[in-house]
Amino acid sequence: MPRELRCALAGGSGGRVATFVGMTDASQTAFPPAPDVQASRPSTEISLSRVGVRGVEKVIRVDGGDPERGSLFFAELECFVDLNPQQAGVHMSRFEEVVNEAIDDVVLSETLRAEQLAAHIAERVRERQSGLRSEVRIAARYPETVAAPASGIPTQEIYTLHGVAVVSERGTRTLTGVETQGMTACPCAQELVAGRSRERLRDDGFTDDEIERVFRAVPVATHNQRGIGTLHLGQAEGTDIDVDVRELLRIVEQSMSSEIYELMKRADELAVVEKAHMQPRFVEDCVREMVRRVVEGYPGLGAGGFVLARQENLETIHRHSVVAERSGMLSEVAAELEAGEHTRHHITEREWLEAPCA
């Protein structure tokens, strides 16, 4: 039924009364449904490779089925989907909805497989956005308590975990990755210091045998770098190998001259410095060592497996940093290690993610 709303407008004796008529029936006052602008046809009809959101910040729980012992991770996510040429845009709010639903539904195992959560989100994104292909990336800051090398005191170290998933009609392809820091000692400068030291020892009357005994017992000085190592392992569709990120972290750290620790006593500092100078490595050595350990440790990844090893060293005697990287199919890398022949094409991470299943 209609009702009248009267509003008296003050104006002394000459006050006027304005009357507004409204309807109590909600169906008659409701706004018409808004058009789905994203679903409309664009003015230029061409498909887009990736459309989505990045910088989505979430706190996720990793508890292995035991909520009381769970660990909270700060995670940053990226979600993308392809877009067909007849659709103007994706529904951006659906990305956030899918991320929240997936985090609520999925509990990661104690092996911290962030790529499983990425795959779960990617499957929902592809379905909800009606895409042919979707991609989700997760980068999570991960704390772990480790013991210092000499004193054994516990110290908390922060690592970065990477989980990537691409879902298409072929299935799900995933990347498991880690990033951590360590220390390297330069072999080149160390050899120069050793050469000068030999000259001085000879001038002081030491024999060559005595000099070599000294160098076997005493680390030689050199300049150092703080290194940032990254290692990604990829699994093609139909492959399900358990890749423990803790093992990947060990591979990266052990490929440098020495691990580093946030909290150390003097004995720990001595252990780290001595280890690094007894095991000098170039930035290239670190990458090659990572690749060798992966080939030996993960033969089950098969012909479709992928590896990306990257090392960046922050120089101390230069203003620049130095970088080395190797990416490629695991089978090709293994063959090169065995035969020593230079692989003509080193497939990149992006190429592998988008390549047909081997």
TIDODREN-790120 format. One record per residue (C-alpha): y, z, x. Coordinates in steps of 0.2 Angstrom, whole numbers, plus 5000, padded with zeros to 4 digits. Layout:
% residues N
- py  pz  px
- Y  Z  X
...
***
This chain:
% residues 358
- py  pz  px
- 5000  5000  5000
- 5018  4996  5006
- 5029  5011  5010
- 5048  5011  5013
- 5055  5019  5029
- 5073  5024  5026
- 5085  5028  5040
- 5102  5034  5036
- 5115  5028  5047
- 5129  5041  5049
- 5146  5035  5045
- 5155  5048  5034
- 5157  5044  5016
- 5154  5026  5020
- 5137  5029  5027
- 5124  5015  5024
- 5106  5016  5022
- 5094  5004  5031
- 5077  5001  5023
- 5062  4995  5034
- 5046  4990  5025
- 5029  4992  5034
- 5011  4990  5029
- 4998  5004  5031
- 4984  4991  5032
- 4980  4990  5051
- 4972  4973  5049
- 4989  4966  5044
- 4999  4975  5058
- 4987  4971  5072
- 4993  4958  5085
- 4983  4942  5086
- 4970  4941  5101
- 4979  4936  5117
- 4973  4919  5124
- 4961  4919  5139
- 4973  4911  5151
- 4960  4913  5166
- 4948  4902  5156
- 4960  4888  5152
- 4960  4872  5162
- 4971  4871  5177
- 4984  4858  5180
- 4975  4852  5196
- 4956  4852  5193
- 4948  4856  5210
- 4935  4870  5214
- 4940  4885  5225
- 4928  4892  5238
- 4933  4910  5237
- 4944  4919  5225
- 4944  4938  5223
- 4951  4955  5229
- 4951  4964  5246
- 4957  4981  5251
- 4947  4990  5237
- 4946  5008  5243
- 4931  5019  5237
- 4922  5035  5242
- 4903  5032  5241
- 4889  5044  5242
- 4874  5042  5254
- 4862  5055  5249
- 4844  5047  5250
- 4840  5054  5233
- 4846  5072  5237
- 4863  5074  5230
- 4865  5091  5238
- 4863  5084  5255
- 4874  5068  5252
- 4887  5062  5264
- 4903  5055  5258
- 4909  5038  5266
- 4927  5031  5265
- 4923  5013  5261
- 4934  4997  5260
- 4927  4982  5250
- 4931  4964  5248
- 4924  4954  5233
- 4924  4935  5231
- 4917  4922  5219
- 4918  4903  5219
- 4929  4895  5205
- 4924  4879  5196
- 4937  4866  5194
- 4939  4868  5175
- 4944  4886  5176
- 4962  4892  5180
- 4957  4909  5187
- 4945  4923  5189
- 4946  4939  5179
- 4952  4951  5192
- 4949  4967  5183
- 4931  4963  5182
- 4929  4965  5201
- 4935  4983  5199
- 4924  4986  5184
- 4909  4979  5194
- 4912  4989  5209
- 4913  5006  5199
- 4898  5002  5190
- 4888  4998  5205
- 4893  5013  5215
- 4888  5024  5200
- 4871  5015  5198
- 4866  5013  5216
- 4861  5027  5228
- 4859  5021  5246
- 4844  5028  5256
- 4846  5039  5272
- 4845  5023  5282
- 4863  5019  5276
- 4860  5002  5270
- 4877  4997  5265
- 4871  4979  5263
- 4860  4984  5248
- 4876  4991  5239
- 4885  4975  5243
- 4871  4964  5236
- 4870  4974  5220
- 4889  4972  5218
- 4888  4953  5222
- 4874  4950  5210
- 4885  4958  5196
- 4901  4949  5202
- 4892  4932  5201
- 4885  4935  5184
- 4901  4943  5176
- 4913  4929  5183
- 4900  4915  5180
- 4901  4909  5198
- 4888  4899  5208
- 4891  4910  5223
- 4898  4927  5226
- 4901  4937  5242
- 4904  4956  5245
- 4909  4965  5261
- 4909  4983  5263
- 4916  4993  5279
- 4912  5011  5278
- 4918  5025  5291
- 4902  5035  5295
- 4902  5052  5304
- 4887  5058  5314
- 4885  5073  5325
- 4878  5070  5342
- 4875  5081  5357
- 4885  5079  5373
- 4875  5073  5388
- 4875  5088  5399
- 4881  5104  5389
- 4872  5098  5373
- 4887  5104  5363
- 4888  5096  5346
- 4902  5083  5343
- 4906  5073  5328
- 4908  5054  5332
- 4915  5041  5319
- 4907  5024  5317
- 4910  5009  5306
- 4896  5002  5296
- 4897  4984  5289
- 4887  4978  5274
- 4889  4960  5268
- 4879  4950  5254
- 4880  4933  5248
- 4872  4929  5231
- 4868  4911  5226
- 4855  4901  5216
- 4845  4902  5232
- 4844  4921  5232
- 4852  4935  5242
- 4857  4934  5260
- 4863  4950  5269
- 4871  4956  5285
- 4869  4973  5292
- 4882  4978  5305
- 4889  4992  5316
- 4905  4995  5326
- 4906  5008  5340
- 4915  5012  5356
- 4909  5016  5374
- 4914  5014  5392
- 4912  5000  5405
- 4914  5000  5424
- 4920  4984  5432
- 4907  4977  5444
- 4919  4966  5453
- 4932  4979  5458
- 4917  4991  5462
- 4910  4978  5475
- 4928  4976  5482
- 4929  4995  5485
- 4912  4996  5492
- 4916  4982  5504
- 4931  4991  5511
- 4921  5007  5511
- 4908  4999  5522
- 4921  4993  5535
- 4929  5011  5536
- 4911  5019  5538
- 4907  5007  5552
- 4923  5010  5561
- 4919  5028  5560
- 4902  5026  5568
- 4890  5025  5554
- 4875  5013  5556
- 4871  5001  5542
- 4856  5011  5537
- 4866  5026  5535
- 4879  5017  5525
- 4866  5010  5513
- 4859  5028  5511
- 4877  5034  5506
- 4879  5020  5493
- 4862  5024  5485
- 4867  5042  5483
- 4886  5041  5479
- 4894  5031  5465
- 4907  5019  5470
- 4924  5020  5462
- 4930  5006  5451
- 4942  5003  5436
- 4936  5007  5419
- 4938  5000  5401
- 4935  5008  5384
- 4924  4995  5375
- 4922  4991  5357
- 4905  4984  5353
- 4900  4975  5337
- 4883  4970  5331
- 4878  4961  5315
- 4860  4956  5310
- 4857  4944  5296
- 4842  4942  5284
- 4839  4926  5275
- 4833  4925  5257
- 4816  4932  5254
- 4817  4943  5270
- 4817  4962  5269
- 4816  4970  5286
- 4821  4988  5287
- 4836  4988  5299
- 4842  5006  5303
- 4860  5006  5308
- 4857  5021  5319
- 4846  5010  5330
- 4859  4997  5330
- 4872  5010  5336
- 4860  5015  5350
- 4858  4996  5355
- 4877  4994  5356
- 4881  5010  5365
- 4867  5008  5378
- 4872  4990  5381
- 4888  4997  5389
- 4890  5007  5405
- 4890  5023  5396
- 4892  5031  5379
- 4908  5041  5376
- 4910  5058  5367
- 4925  5065  5358
- 4921  5083  5364
- 4915  5086  5382
- 4914  5100  5394
- 4917  5097  5413
- 4898  5094  5415
- 4898  5081  5402
- 4913  5072  5409
- 4904  5071  5426
- 4888  5064  5418
- 4898  5051  5408
- 4908  5045  5424
- 4893  5045  5435
- 4882  5036  5423
- 4895  5022  5420
- 4898  5020  5439
- 4880  5019  5442
- 4878  5005  5429
- 4893  4994  5430
- 4894  4980  5417
- 4905  4965  5413
- 4910  4962  5395
- 4898  4948  5396
- 4884  4959  5402
- 4886  4970  5386
- 4884  4956  5374
- 4869  4949  5383
- 4861  4966  5384
- 4864  4968  5365
- 4856  4951  5361
- 4841  4955  5372
- 4838  4971  5364
- 4839  4963  5347
- 4827  4949  5351
- 4814  4962  5357
- 4817  4975  5343
- 4818  4963  5328
- 4805  4949  5329
- 4801  4951  5310
- 4818  4943  5305
- 4810  4926  5307
- 4817  4909  5309
- 4831  4912  5296
- 4837  4928  5305
- 4855  4928  5312
- 4863  4939  5326
- 4881  4942  5331
- 4885  4952  5346
- 4903  4955  5351
- 4912  4966  5364
- 4930  4969  5367
- 4936  4979  5382
- 4953  4987  5383
- 4958  4984  5401
- 4966  4998  5412
- 4973  4988  5426
- 4979  4973  5415
- 4989  4972  5399
- 4977  4961  5391
- 4960  4964  5383
- 4944  4954  5387
- 4932  4948  5374
- 4914  4941  5374
- 4904  4935  5359
- 4887  4927  5355
- 4882  4922  5338
- 4867  4911  5333
- 4850  4910  5324
- 4839  4923  5331
- 4825  4910  5334
- 4837  4900  5345
- 4843  4915  5355
- 4825  4920  5358
- 4821  4903  5364
- 4836  4902  5376
- 4831  4919  5383
- 4814  4913  5387
- 4818  4895  5393
- 4836  4898  5400
- 4842  4882  5392
- 4860  4882  5384
- 4859  4880  5365
- 4871  4866  5361
- 4878  4874  5345
- 4881  4893  5342
- 4881  4895  5323
- 4895  4906  5317
- 4893  4920  5304
- 4902  4910  5291
- 4891  4895  5294
- 4876  4906  5293
- 4881  4914  5277
- 4884  4897  5269
- 4870  4888  5276
- 4854  4883  5266
- 4839  4894  5268
- 4829  4889  5284
***
